[in-house]
């Protein structure tokens, strides 16, 4: 009986930690999409990068319409190098 309780408790803890992780990930994603990418700071960085690369994709040379990060890290949001 005690073993069963320990197993159930372990499963409950695992499910709770996974839920917490998912909630935090959703908050970060929502902030990034709905706040940061609409900010003047991001728009300025985007323009600088597009202008620097002559409005061309650095990989294929086609006309660029998007700007992507080289690395995504939650601690770098708002501090990305250009």
PDB file of N, CA, C and O in Angstrom:
ATOM      1  N   UNK A   1       0.826  -1.201   0.000  1.00  0.00           N
ATOM      2  CA  UNK A   1       0.000   0.000   0.000  1.00  0.00           C
ATOM      3  C   UNK A   1       0.869   1.263   0.000  1.00  0.00           C
ATOM      4  O   UNK A   1       0.569   2.223  -0.710  1.00  0.00           O
ATOM      5  N   UNK A   2       1.942   1.261   0.794  1.00  0.00           N
ATOM      6  CA  UNK A   2       2.822   2.431   0.859  1.00  0.00           C
ATOM      7  C   UNK A   2       3.513   2.667  -0.476  1.00  0.00           C
ATOM      8  O   UNK A   2       3.697   3.813  -0.887  1.00  0.00           O
ATOM      9  N   UNK A   3       3.896   1.594  -1.152  1.00  0.00           N
ATOM     10  CA  UNK A   3       4.559   1.711  -2.448  1.00  0.00           C
ATOM     11  C   UNK A   3       3.613   2.356  -3.455  1.00  0.00           C
ATOM     12  O   UNK A   3       4.017   3.219  -4.235  1.00  0.00           O
ATOM     13  N   UNK A   4       2.374   1.938  -3.433  1.00  0.00           N
ATOM     14  CA  UNK A   4       1.376   2.507  -4.332  1.00  0.00           C
ATOM     15  C   UNK A   4       1.200   3.998  -4.085  1.00  0.00           C
ATOM     16  O   UNK A   4       1.097   4.781  -5.029  1.00  0.00           O
ATOM     17  N   UNK A   5       1.165   4.389  -2.817  1.00  0.00           N
ATOM     18  CA  UNK A   5       1.040   5.811  -2.461  1.00  0.00           C
ATOM     19  C   UNK A   5       2.237   6.607  -2.963  1.00  0.00           C
ATOM     20  O   UNK A   5       2.076   7.723  -3.456  1.00  0.00           O
ATOM     21  N   UNK A   6       3.425   6.049  -2.843  1.00  0.00           N
ATOM     22  CA  UNK A   6       4.645   6.732  -3.300  1.00  0.00           C
ATOM     23  C   UNK A   6       4.604   6.892  -4.825  1.00  0.00           C
ATOM     24  O   UNK A   6       4.973   7.942  -5.351  1.00  0.00           O
ATOM     25  N   UNK A   7       4.159   5.859  -5.522  1.00  0.00           N
ATOM     26  CA  UNK A   7       4.062   5.930  -6.981  1.00  0.00           C
ATOM     27  C   UNK A   7       3.048   6.983  -7.408  1.00  0.00           C
ATOM     28  O   UNK A   7       3.317   7.784  -8.304  1.00  0.00           O
ATOM     29  N   UNK A   8       1.882   6.981  -6.767  1.00  0.00           N
ATOM     30  CA  UNK A   8       0.840   7.962  -7.092  1.00  0.00           C
ATOM     31  C   UNK A   8       1.323   9.375  -6.800  1.00  0.00           C
ATOM     32  O   UNK A   8       1.077  10.290  -7.586  1.00  0.00           O
ATOM     33  N   UNK A   9       2.010   9.561  -5.674  1.00  0.00           N
ATOM     34  CA  UNK A   9       2.541  10.887  -5.325  1.00  0.00           C
ATOM     35  C   UNK A   9       3.574  11.332  -6.353  1.00  0.00           C
ATOM     36  O   UNK A   9       3.594  12.500  -6.744  1.00  0.00           O
ATOM     37  N   UNK A  10       4.428  10.419  -6.792  1.00  0.00           N
ATOM     38  CA  UNK A  10       5.435  10.746  -7.800  1.00  0.00           C
ATOM     39  C   UNK A  10       4.801  11.161  -9.111  1.00  0.00           C
ATOM     40  O   UNK A  10       5.242  12.117  -9.749  1.00  0.00           O
ATOM     41  N   UNK A  11       3.781  10.450  -9.506  1.00  0.00           N
ATOM     42  CA  UNK A  11       3.070  10.785 -10.746  1.00  0.00           C
ATOM     43  C   UNK A  11       2.397  12.149 -10.613  1.00  0.00           C
ATOM     44  O   UNK A  11       2.432  12.952 -11.545  1.00  0.00           O
ATOM     45  N   UNK A  12       1.790  12.413  -9.469  1.00  0.00           N
ATOM     46  CA  UNK A  12       1.124  13.699  -9.247  1.00  0.00           C
ATOM     47  C   UNK A  12       2.128  14.842  -9.299  1.00  0.00           C
ATOM     48  O   UNK A  12       1.851  15.891  -9.880  1.00  0.00           O
ATOM     49  N   UNK A  13       3.281  14.642  -8.700  1.00  0.00           N
ATOM     50  CA  UNK A  13       4.323  15.685  -8.719  1.00  0.00           C
ATOM     51  C   UNK A  13       4.797  15.924 -10.144  1.00  0.00           C
ATOM     52  O   UNK A  13       4.971  17.069 -10.559  1.00  0.00           O
ATOM     53  N   UNK A  14       5.008  14.844 -10.896  1.00  0.00           N
ATOM     54  CA  UNK A  14       5.444  14.977 -12.282  1.00  0.00           C
ATOM     55  C   UNK A  14       4.414  15.749 -13.107  1.00  0.00           C
ATOM     56  O   UNK A  14       4.778  16.640 -13.875  1.00  0.00           O
ATOM     57  N   UNK A  15       3.157  15.420 -12.958  1.00  0.00           N
ATOM     58  CA  UNK A  15       2.087  16.095 -13.706  1.00  0.00           C
ATOM     59  C   UNK A  15       2.019  17.569 -13.328  1.00  0.00           C
ATOM     60  O   UNK A  15       1.834  18.422 -14.196  1.00  0.00           O
ATOM     61  N   UNK A  16       2.167  17.879 -12.038  1.00  0.00           N
ATOM     62  CA  UNK A  16       2.123  19.263 -11.583  1.00  0.00           C
ATOM     63  C   UNK A  16       3.295  20.061 -12.155  1.00  0.00           C
ATOM     64  O   UNK A  16       3.109  21.189 -12.612  1.00  0.00           O
ATOM     65  N   UNK A  17       4.500  19.485 -12.132  1.00  0.00           N
ATOM     66  CA  UNK A  17       5.667  20.192 -12.671  1.00  0.00           C
ATOM     67  C   UNK A  17       5.537  20.417 -14.172  1.00  0.00           C
ATOM     68  O   UNK A  17       5.924  21.470 -14.680  1.00  0.00           O
ATOM     69  N   UNK A  18       5.000  19.440 -14.877  1.00  0.00           N
ATOM     70  CA  UNK A  18       4.784  19.597 -16.313  1.00  0.00           C
ATOM     71  C   UNK A  18       3.753  20.704 -16.587  1.00  0.00           C
ATOM     72  O   UNK A  18       3.922  21.499 -17.512  1.00  0.00           O
ATOM     73  N   UNK A  19       2.715  20.748 -15.798  1.00  0.00           N
ATOM     74  CA  UNK A  19       1.693  21.787 -15.926  1.00  0.00           C
ATOM     75  C   UNK A  19       2.305  23.165 -15.685  1.00  0.00           C
ATOM     76  O   UNK A  19       2.038  24.109 -16.430  1.00  0.00           O
ATOM     77  N   UNK A  20       3.139  23.276 -14.625  1.00  0.00           N
ATOM     78  CA  UNK A  20       3.800  24.552 -14.338  1.00  0.00           C
ATOM     79  C   UNK A  20       4.668  24.985 -15.509  1.00  0.00           C
ATOM     80  O   UNK A  20       4.641  26.148 -15.910  1.00  0.00           O
ATOM     81  N   UNK A  21       5.435  24.056 -16.056  1.00  0.00           N
ATOM     82  CA  UNK A  21       6.300  24.353 -17.188  1.00  0.00           C
ATOM     83  C   UNK A  21       5.477  24.850 -18.381  1.00  0.00           C
ATOM     84  O   UNK A  21       5.841  25.834 -19.025  1.00  0.00           O
ATOM     85  N   UNK A  22       4.379  24.173 -18.666  1.00  0.00           N
ATOM     86  CA  UNK A  22       3.527  24.559 -19.792  1.00  0.00           C
ATOM     87  C   UNK A  22       2.920  25.948 -19.594  1.00  0.00           C
ATOM     88  O   UNK A  22       2.824  26.721 -20.547  1.00  0.00           O
ATOM     89  N   UNK A  23       2.512  26.267 -18.372  1.00  0.00           N
ATOM     90  CA  UNK A  23       1.937  27.583 -18.075  1.00  0.00           C
ATOM     91  C   UNK A  23       2.992  28.671 -18.280  1.00  0.00           C
ATOM     92  O   UNK A  23       2.708  29.701 -18.892  1.00  0.00           O
ATOM     93  N   UNK A  24       4.205  28.449 -17.773  1.00  0.00           N
ATOM     94  CA  UNK A  24       5.275  29.444 -17.934  1.00  0.00           C
ATOM     95  C   UNK A  24       5.647  29.614 -19.404  1.00  0.00           C
ATOM     96  O   UNK A  24       5.881  30.732 -19.863  1.00  0.00           O
ATOM     97  N   UNK A  25       5.703  28.504 -20.140  1.00  0.00           N
ATOM     98  CA  UNK A  25       6.046  28.577 -21.559  1.00  0.00           C
ATOM     99  C   UNK A  25       4.985  29.367 -22.326  1.00  0.00           C
ATOM    100  O   UNK A  25       5.313  30.168 -23.201  1.00  0.00           O
ATOM    101  N   UNK A  26       3.727  29.140 -21.997  1.00  0.00           N
ATOM    102  CA  UNK A  26       2.640  29.869 -22.666  1.00  0.00           C
ATOM    103  C   UNK A  26       2.712  31.361 -22.351  1.00  0.00           C
ATOM    104  O   UNK A  26       2.501  32.193 -23.234  1.00  0.00           O
ATOM    105  N   UNK A  27       3.008  31.701 -21.098  1.00  0.00           N
ATOM    106  CA  UNK A  27       3.144  33.123 -20.739  1.00  0.00           C
ATOM    107  C   UNK A  27       4.277  33.784 -21.505  1.00  0.00           C
ATOM    108  O   UNK A  27       4.115  34.891 -22.018  1.00  0.00           O
ATOM    109  N   UNK A  28       5.442  33.104 -21.588  1.00  0.00           N
ATOM    110  CA  UNK A  28       6.578  33.663 -22.332  1.00  0.00           C
ATOM    111  C   UNK A  28       6.227  33.832 -23.800  1.00  0.00           C
ATOM    112  O   UNK A  28       6.527  34.864 -24.401  1.00  0.00           O
ATOM    113  N   UNK A  29       5.594  32.824 -24.375  1.00  0.00           N
ATOM    114  CA  UNK A  29       5.224  32.881 -25.786  1.00  0.00           C
ATOM    115  C   UNK A  29       4.226  34.000 -26.050  1.00  0.00           C
ATOM    116  O   UNK A  29       4.359  34.737 -27.027  1.00  0.00           O
ATOM    117  N   UNK A  30       3.230  34.126 -25.184  1.00  0.00           N
ATOM    118  CA  UNK A  30       2.231  35.180 -25.359  1.00  0.00           C
ATOM    119  C   UNK A  30       2.856  36.563 -25.227  1.00  0.00           C
ATOM    120  O   UNK A  30       2.533  37.464 -26.001  1.00  0.00           O
ATOM    121  N   UNK A  31       3.751  36.739 -24.250  1.00  0.00           N
ATOM    122  CA  UNK A  31       4.440  38.021 -24.089  1.00  0.00           C
ATOM    123  C   UNK A  31       5.247  38.327 -25.351  1.00  0.00           C
ATOM    124  O   UNK A  31       5.190  39.436 -25.883  1.00  0.00           O
ATOM    125  N   UNK A  32       5.987  37.345 -25.816  1.00  0.00           N
ATOM    126  CA  UNK A  32       6.848  37.540 -26.978  1.00  0.00           C
ATOM    127  C   UNK A  32       6.023  37.925 -28.207  1.00  0.00           C
ATOM    128  O   UNK A  32       6.359  38.875 -28.915  1.00  0.00           O
ATOM    129  N   UNK A  33       4.955  37.192 -28.453  1.00  0.00           N
ATOM    130  CA  UNK A  33       4.142  37.442 -29.647  1.00  0.00           C
ATOM    131  C   UNK A  33       3.286  38.696 -29.542  1.00  0.00           C
ATOM    132  O   UNK A  33       3.189  39.459 -30.503  1.00  0.00           O
ATOM    133  N   UNK A  34       2.672  38.915 -28.401  1.00  0.00           N
ATOM    134  CA  UNK A  34       1.672  39.970 -28.273  1.00  0.00           C
ATOM    135  C   UNK A  34       2.210  41.291 -27.746  1.00  0.00           C
ATOM    136  O   UNK A  34       1.564  42.328 -27.895  1.00  0.00           O
ATOM    137  N   UNK A  35       3.373  41.263 -27.138  1.00  0.00           N
ATOM    138  CA  UNK A  35       3.928  42.501 -26.583  1.00  0.00           C
ATOM    139  C   UNK A  35       5.244  42.856 -27.269  1.00  0.00           C
ATOM    140  O   UNK A  35       5.366  43.919 -27.878  1.00  0.00           O
ATOM    141  N   UNK A  36       6.221  41.971 -27.170  1.00  0.00           N
ATOM    142  CA  UNK A  36       7.558  42.311 -27.641  1.00  0.00           C
ATOM    143  C   UNK A  36       7.614  42.536 -29.156  1.00  0.00           C
ATOM    144  O   UNK A  36       8.169  43.539 -29.603  1.00  0.00           O
ATOM    145  N   UNK A  37       7.056  41.629 -29.944  1.00  0.00           N
ATOM    146  CA  UNK A  37       7.138  41.783 -31.398  1.00  0.00           C
ATOM    147  C   UNK A  37       6.340  42.968 -31.917  1.00  0.00           C
ATOM    148  O   UNK A  37       6.491  43.344 -33.080  1.00  0.00           O
ATOM    149  N   UNK A  38       5.507  43.557 -31.096  1.00  0.00           N
ATOM    150  CA  UNK A  38       4.751  44.743 -31.493  1.00  0.00           C
ATOM    151  C   UNK A  38       5.352  46.024 -30.915  1.00  0.00           C
ATOM    152  O   UNK A  38       4.824  47.116 -31.126  1.00  0.00           O
ATOM    153  N   UNK A  39       6.445  45.885 -30.195  1.00  0.00           N
ATOM    154  CA  UNK A  39       7.060  47.046 -29.545  1.00  0.00           C
ATOM    155  C   UNK A  39       7.869  47.871 -30.542  1.00  0.00           C
ATOM    156  O   UNK A  39       8.286  47.375 -31.589  1.00  0.00           O
ATOM    157  N   UNK A  40       8.078  49.124 -30.197  1.00  0.00           N
ATOM    158  CA  UNK A  40       8.892  50.002 -31.037  1.00  0.00           C
ATOM    159  C   UNK A  40      10.338  49.528 -31.084  1.00  0.00           C
ATOM    160  O   UNK A  40      11.002  49.675 -32.110  1.00  0.00           O
ATOM    161  N   UNK A  41      10.840  48.955 -29.978  1.00  0.00           N
ATOM    162  CA  UNK A  41      12.217  48.451 -29.953  1.00  0.00           C
ATOM    163  C   UNK A  41      12.416  47.367 -31.007  1.00  0.00           C
ATOM    164  O   UNK A  41      13.398  47.395 -31.749  1.00  0.00           O
ATOM    165  N   UNK A  42      11.488  46.412 -31.075  1.00  0.00           N
ATOM    166  CA  UNK A  42      11.630  45.339 -32.054  1.00  0.00           C
ATOM    167  C   UNK A  42      11.489  45.881 -33.469  1.00  0.00           C
ATOM    168  O   UNK A  42      12.236  45.480 -34.361  1.00  0.00           O
ATOM    169  N   UNK A  43      10.545  46.782 -33.684  1.00  0.00           N
ATOM    170  CA  UNK A  43      10.355  47.343 -35.027  1.00  0.00           C
ATOM    171  C   UNK A  43      11.613  48.071 -35.488  1.00  0.00           C
ATOM    172  O   UNK A  43      11.981  47.998 -36.661  1.00  0.00           O
ATOM    173  N   UNK A  44      12.270  48.771 -34.573  1.00  0.00           N
ATOM    174  CA  UNK A  44      13.503  49.480 -34.898  1.00  0.00           C
ATOM    175  C   UNK A  44      14.615  48.489 -35.255  1.00  0.00           C
ATOM    176  O   UNK A  44      15.320  48.673 -36.247  1.00  0.00           O
ATOM    177  N   UNK A  45      14.768  47.439 -34.443  1.00  0.00           N
ATOM    178  CA  UNK A  45      15.791  46.430 -34.718  1.00  0.00           C
ATOM    179  C   UNK A  45      15.523  45.736 -36.050  1.00  0.00           C
ATOM    180  O   UNK A  45      16.444  45.489 -36.828  1.00  0.00           O
ATOM    181  N   UNK A  46      14.273  45.430 -36.298  1.00  0.00           N
ATOM    182  CA  UNK A  46      13.889  44.763 -37.543  1.00  0.00           C
ATOM    183  C   UNK A  46      14.274  45.625 -38.738  1.00  0.00           C
ATOM    184  O   UNK A  46      14.848  45.124 -39.705  1.00  0.00           O
ATOM    185  N   UNK A  47      13.964  46.908 -38.679  1.00  0.00           N
ATOM    186  CA  UNK A  47      14.280  47.818 -39.771  1.00  0.00           C
ATOM    187  C   UNK A  47      15.794  47.903 -39.987  1.00  0.00           C
ATOM    188  O   UNK A  47      16.266  47.860 -41.123  1.00  0.00           O
ATOM    189  N   UNK A  48      16.544  48.022 -38.900  1.00  0.00           N
ATOM    190  CA  UNK A  48      18.004  48.125 -39.010  1.00  0.00           C
ATOM    191  C   UNK A  48      18.577  46.880 -39.687  1.00  0.00           C
ATOM    192  O   UNK A  48      19.443  46.988 -40.555  1.00  0.00           O
ATOM    193  N   UNK A  49      18.104  45.720 -39.300  1.00  0.00           N
ATOM    194  CA  UNK A  49      18.612  44.475 -39.884  1.00  0.00           C
ATOM    195  C   UNK A  49      18.221  44.360 -41.354  1.00  0.00           C
ATOM    196  O   UNK A  49      19.054  43.994 -42.183  1.00  0.00           O
ATOM    197  N   UNK A  50      16.987  44.662 -41.687  1.00  0.00           N
ATOM    198  CA  UNK A  50      16.570  44.594 -43.097  1.00  0.00           C
ATOM    199  C   UNK A  50      17.368  45.578 -43.950  1.00  0.00           C
ATOM    200  O   UNK A  50      17.796  45.243 -45.054  1.00  0.00           O
ATOM    201  N   UNK A  51      17.564  46.770 -43.445  1.00  0.00           N
ATOM    202  CA  UNK A  51      18.331  47.774 -44.193  1.00  0.00           C
ATOM    203  C   UNK A  51      19.787  47.326 -44.344  1.00  0.00           C
ATOM    204  O   UNK A  51      20.377  47.465 -45.415  1.00  0.00           O
ATOM    205  N   UNK A  52      20.366  46.783 -43.256  1.00  0.00           N
ATOM    206  CA  UNK A  52      21.752  46.313 -43.299  1.00  0.00           C
ATOM    207  C   UNK A  52      21.937  45.251 -44.374  1.00  0.00           C
ATOM    208  O   UNK A  52      22.947  45.242 -45.078  1.00  0.00           O
ATOM    209  N   UNK A  53      20.953  44.351 -44.498  1.00  0.00           N
ATOM    210  CA  UNK A  53      21.057  43.249 -45.456  1.00  0.00           C
ATOM    211  C   UNK A  53      20.451  43.591 -46.812  1.00  0.00           C
ATOM    212  O   UNK A  53      20.217  42.709 -47.638  1.00  0.00           O
ATOM    213  N   UNK A  54      20.201  44.879 -47.035  1.00  0.00           N
ATOM    214  CA  UNK A  54      19.670  45.368 -48.309  1.00  0.00           C
ATOM    215  C   UNK A  54      18.352  44.691 -48.671  1.00  0.00           C
ATOM    216  O   UNK A  54      18.099  44.399 -49.840  1.00  0.00           O
ATOM    217  N   UNK A  55      17.529  44.448 -47.682  1.00  0.00           N
ATOM    218  CA  UNK A  55      16.202  43.874 -47.850  1.00  0.00           C
ATOM    219  C   UNK A  55      16.244  42.508 -48.542  1.00  0.00           C
ATOM    220  O   UNK A  55      15.309  42.134 -49.250  1.00  0.00           O
ATOM    221  N   UNK A  56      17.330  41.775 -48.334  1.00  0.00           N
ATOM    222  CA  UNK A  56      17.516  40.456 -48.941  1.00  0.00           C
ATOM    223  C   UNK A  56      17.750  39.409 -47.865  1.00  0.00           C
ATOM    224  O   UNK A  56      18.320  39.699 -46.814  1.00  0.00           O
ATOM    225  N   UNK A  57      17.302  38.182 -48.141  1.00  0.00           N
ATOM    226  CA  UNK A  57      17.538  37.056 -47.238  1.00  0.00           C
ATOM    227  C   UNK A  57      19.021  36.710 -47.290  1.00  0.00           C
ATOM    228  O   UNK A  57      19.597  36.603 -48.372  1.00  0.00           O
ATOM    229  N   UNK A  58      19.638  36.535 -46.129  1.00  0.00           N
ATOM    230  CA  UNK A  58      21.067  36.222 -46.103  1.00  0.00           C
ATOM    231  C   UNK A  58      21.339  34.782 -46.525  1.00  0.00           C
ATOM    232  O   UNK A  58      22.486  34.434 -46.804  1.00  0.00           O
ATOM    233  N   UNK A  59      20.316  33.943 -46.577  1.00  0.00           N
ATOM    234  CA  UNK A  59      20.504  32.545 -46.957  1.00  0.00           C
ATOM    235  C   UNK A  59      20.273  32.312 -48.446  1.00  0.00           C
ATOM    236  O   UNK A  59      21.102  31.690 -49.110  1.00  0.00           O
ATOM    237  N   UNK A  60      19.154  32.806 -48.975  1.00  0.00           N
ATOM    238  CA  UNK A  60      18.824  32.486 -50.373  1.00  0.00           C
ATOM    239  C   UNK A  60      18.916  33.692 -51.303  1.00  0.00           C
ATOM    240  O   UNK A  60      18.927  33.519 -52.521  1.00  0.00           O
ATOM    241  N   UNK A  61      18.981  34.901 -50.766  1.00  0.00           N
ATOM    242  CA  UNK A  61      19.087  36.090 -51.593  1.00  0.00           C
ATOM    243  C   UNK A  61      17.761  36.654 -52.075  1.00  0.00           C
ATOM    244  O   UNK A  61      17.738  37.690 -52.740  1.00  0.00           O
ATOM    245  N   UNK A  62      16.654  35.992 -51.751  1.00  0.00           N
ATOM    246  CA  UNK A  62      15.339  36.497 -52.140  1.00  0.00           C
ATOM    247  C   UNK A  62      14.989  37.731 -51.320  1.00  0.00           C
ATOM    248  O   UNK A  62      15.642  38.030 -50.320  1.00  0.00           O
ATOM    249  N   UNK A  63      13.969  38.433 -51.744  1.00  0.00           N
ATOM    250  CA  UNK A  63      13.518  39.618 -51.015  1.00  0.00           C
ATOM    251  C   UNK A  63      13.098  39.205 -49.606  1.00  0.00           C
ATOM    252  O   UNK A  63      12.300  38.283 -49.441  1.00  0.00           O
ATOM    253  N   UNK A  64      13.624  39.874 -48.607  1.00  0.00           N
ATOM    254  CA  UNK A  64      13.338  39.534 -47.215  1.00  0.00           C
ATOM    255  C   UNK A  64      12.082  40.243 -46.731  1.00  0.00           C
ATOM    256  O   UNK A  64      11.894  41.435 -46.973  1.00  0.00           O
ATOM    257  N   UNK A  65      11.240  39.505 -46.054  1.00  0.00           N
ATOM    258  CA  UNK A  65      10.039  40.087 -45.453  1.00  0.00           C
ATOM    259  C   UNK A  65       9.993  39.830 -43.954  1.00  0.00           C
ATOM    260  O   UNK A  65       9.166  40.403 -43.244  1.00  0.00           O
ATOM    261  N   UNK A  66      10.889  38.964 -43.472  1.00  0.00           N
ATOM    262  CA  UNK A  66      10.912  38.614 -42.059  1.00  0.00           C
ATOM    263  C   UNK A  66      12.323  38.701 -41.527  1.00  0.00           C
ATOM    264  O   UNK A  66      13.297  38.603 -42.273  1.00  0.00           O
ATOM    265  N   UNK A  67      12.414  38.888 -40.219  1.00  0.00           N
ATOM    266  CA  UNK A  67      13.696  38.891 -39.521  1.00  0.00           C
ATOM    267  C   UNK A  67      13.607  37.835 -38.436  1.00  0.00           C
ATOM    268  O   UNK A  67      12.621  37.769 -37.702  1.00  0.00           O
ATOM    269  N   UNK A  68      14.638  37.010 -38.337  1.00  0.00           N
ATOM    270  CA  UNK A  68      14.648  35.956 -37.331  1.00  0.00           C
ATOM    271  C   UNK A  68      15.858  36.107 -36.427  1.00  0.00           C
ATOM    272  O   UNK A  68      16.876  36.684 -36.807  1.00  0.00           O
ATOM    273  N   UNK A  69      15.721  35.578 -35.234  1.00  0.00           N
ATOM    274  CA  UNK A  69      16.847  35.549 -34.303  1.00  0.00           C
ATOM    275  C   UNK A  69      17.802  34.446 -34.724  1.00  0.00           C
ATOM    276  O   UNK A  69      17.386  33.439 -35.298  1.00  0.00           O
ATOM    277  N   UNK A  70      19.079  34.636 -34.439  1.00  0.00           N
ATOM    278  CA  UNK A  70      20.021  33.542 -34.676  1.00  0.00           C
ATOM    279  C   UNK A  70      19.842  32.482 -33.599  1.00  0.00           C
ATOM    280  O   UNK A  70      19.968  31.287 -33.865  1.00  0.00           O
ATOM    281  N   UNK A  71      19.549  32.926 -32.389  1.00  0.00           N
ATOM    282  CA  UNK A  71      19.298  32.011 -31.283  1.00  0.00           C
ATOM    283  C   UNK A  71      18.142  32.547 -30.472  1.00  0.00           C
ATOM    284  O   UNK A  71      18.051  33.749 -30.222  1.00  0.00           O
ATOM    285  N   UNK A  72      17.272  31.670 -30.067  1.00  0.00           N
ATOM    286  CA  UNK A  72      16.167  32.051 -29.199  1.00  0.00           C
ATOM    287  C   UNK A  72      16.528  31.684 -27.773  1.00  0.00           C
ATOM    288  O   UNK A  72      16.820  30.524 -27.480  1.00  0.00           O
ATOM    289  N   UNK A  73      16.510  32.657 -26.894  1.00  0.00           N
ATOM    290  CA  UNK A  73      16.748  32.395 -25.480  1.00  0.00           C
ATOM    291  C   UNK A  73      15.896  33.344 -24.686  1.00  0.00           C
ATOM    292  O   UNK A  73      15.884  34.547 -24.946  1.00  0.00           O
ATOM    293  N   UNK A  74      15.185  32.814 -23.725  1.00  0.00           N
ATOM    294  CA  UNK A  74      14.251  33.650 -22.965  1.00  0.00           C
ATOM    295  C   UNK A  74      14.958  34.793 -22.242  1.00  0.00           C
ATOM    296  O   UNK A  74      14.353  35.837 -21.997  1.00  0.00           O
ATOM    297  N   UNK A  75      16.234  34.605 -21.900  1.00  0.00           N
ATOM    298  CA  UNK A  75      16.942  35.676 -21.197  1.00  0.00           C
ATOM    299  C   UNK A  75      17.402  36.778 -22.145  1.00  0.00           C
ATOM    300  O   UNK A  75      17.812  37.845 -21.686  1.00  0.00           O
ATOM    301  N   UNK A  76      17.345  36.547 -23.461  1.00  0.00           N
ATOM    302  CA  UNK A  76      17.810  37.535 -24.435  1.00  0.00           C
ATOM    303  C   UNK A  76      16.702  38.392 -25.018  1.00  0.00           C
ATOM    304  O   UNK A  76      16.987  39.316 -25.780  1.00  0.00           O
ATOM    305  N   UNK A  77      15.465  38.121 -24.690  1.00  0.00           N
ATOM    306  CA  UNK A  77      14.374  38.886 -25.286  1.00  0.00           C
ATOM    307  C   UNK A  77      14.544  40.363 -24.934  1.00  0.00           C
ATOM    308  O   UNK A  77      14.575  40.739 -23.763  1.00  0.00           O
ATOM    309  N   UNK A  78      14.649  41.164 -25.944  1.00  0.00           N
ATOM    310  CA  UNK A  78      14.856  42.590 -25.769  1.00  0.00           C
ATOM    311  C   UNK A  78      16.329  42.986 -25.757  1.00  0.00           C
ATOM    312  O   UNK A  78      16.648  44.175 -25.778  1.00  0.00           O
ATOM    313  N   UNK A  79      17.229  42.006 -25.724  1.00  0.00           N
ATOM    314  CA  UNK A  79      18.669  42.287 -25.681  1.00  0.00           C
ATOM    315  C   UNK A  79      19.398  41.609 -26.829  1.00  0.00           C
ATOM    316  O   UNK A  79      20.609  41.399 -26.747  1.00  0.00           O
ATOM    317  N   UNK A  80      18.691  41.263 -27.893  1.00  0.00           N
ATOM    318  CA  UNK A  80      19.307  40.554 -29.000  1.00  0.00           C
ATOM    319  C   UNK A  80      20.343  41.433 -29.681  1.00  0.00           C
ATOM    320  O   UNK A  80      20.132  42.634 -29.852  1.00  0.00           O
ATOM    321  N   UNK A  81      21.459  40.835 -30.067  1.00  0.00           N
ATOM    322  CA  UNK A  81      22.412  41.619 -30.859  1.00  0.00           C
ATOM    323  C   UNK A  81      21.872  41.780 -32.279  1.00  0.00           C
ATOM    324  O   UNK A  81      21.130  40.932 -32.776  1.00  0.00           O
ATOM    325  N   UNK A  82      22.243  42.842 -32.897  1.00  0.00           N
ATOM    326  CA  UNK A  82      21.770  43.089 -34.276  1.00  0.00           C
ATOM    327  C   UNK A  82      22.689  42.370 -35.246  1.00  0.00           C
ATOM    328  O   UNK A  82      22.483  42.437 -36.457  1.00  0.00           O
TER     329      UNK A  82
END
